[in-house]
Amino acid sequence: MDVADQAQDTEQLERDNAIRNAHRIPRRVPIDKVCIDCGYEIEAKRREANPGTKRCIDCQTEHEGGGA
């Protein structure tokens, strides 16, 4: 599997996670404030520091390979 295939697989996985999590999100929380991986609300301080963030700090750390 080459790098392009790996990137495509990763993108599909992220898309699938986002769709699955969108169905779990309580509608009182705006979708742009919710982590695409775990479905929980992203902390306000993180959103202020990085307005375009799509993941909470724990999921971002794991996404970058820093998870346990």
Contacts in CASP RR format, 6 or more apart in sequence:
PFRMAT RR
TARGET T0000
AUTHOR 0000-0000-0000
METHOD contacts of the structure
MODEL  1
MDVADQAQDTEQLERDNAIRNAHRIPRRVPIDKVCIDCGYEIEAKRREAN
PGTKRCIDCQTEHEGGGA
1 9 0 8 1.000
14 36 0 8 1.000
14 37 0 8 1.000
17 36 0 8 1.000
17 37 0 8 1.000
18 36 0 8 1.000
21 34 0 8 1.000
21 35 0 8 1.000
21 36 0 8 1.000
21 37 0 8 1.000
21 38 0 8 1.000
21 39 0 8 1.000
22 31 0 8 1.000
24 39 0 8 1.000
25 31 0 8 1.000
25 34 0 8 1.000
25 39 0 8 1.000
29 41 0 8 1.000
33 41 0 8 1.000
33 42 0 8 1.000
33 47 0 8 1.000
34 40 0 8 1.000
34 41 0 8 1.000
34 42 0 8 1.000
35 41 0 8 1.000
35 42 0 8 1.000
35 54 0 8 1.000
35 55 0 8 1.000
35 56 0 8 1.000
35 59 0 8 1.000
36 54 0 8 1.000
36 55 0 8 1.000
36 59 0 8 1.000
37 55 0 8 1.000
37 56 0 8 1.000
37 59 0 8 1.000
37 62 0 8 1.000
37 63 0 8 1.000
38 56 0 8 1.000
38 58 0 8 1.000
38 59 0 8 1.000
40 56 0 8 1.000
41 56 0 8 1.000
42 53 0 8 1.000
42 55 0 8 1.000
42 56 0 8 1.000
43 56 0 8 1.000
43 57 0 8 1.000
46 53 0 8 1.000
46 56 0 8 1.000
46 57 0 8 1.000
47 53 0 8 1.000
53 60 0 8 1.000
55 63 0 8 1.000
61 67 0 8 1.000
END
